[in-house]
Amino acid sequence: MKKVLLKVFLPTLLLFAFLSLTSKVIFAAEIIRSFDVNIIAKKDGVMKVDAVEEVVGS
């Protein structure tokens, strides 16, 4: 019974961990993209560096 539980539970746990990780990466990419849009609109090179550092730092 324990082996069956492990075979079912472990892959599910790994899948959830993988999905949460990828969703965080996608979320970070969306933030960076939205910053990039703001930066292109303002054409401010200094702000681009600050925005990327903010995302990486968090």
PyMOL commands that set and color helices and strands:
alter all, ss='L'
color gray80, all
select helices_A, chain A and resi 2-42+45-57
alter helices_A, ss='H'
color red, helices_A
deselect
rebuild
show_as cartoon
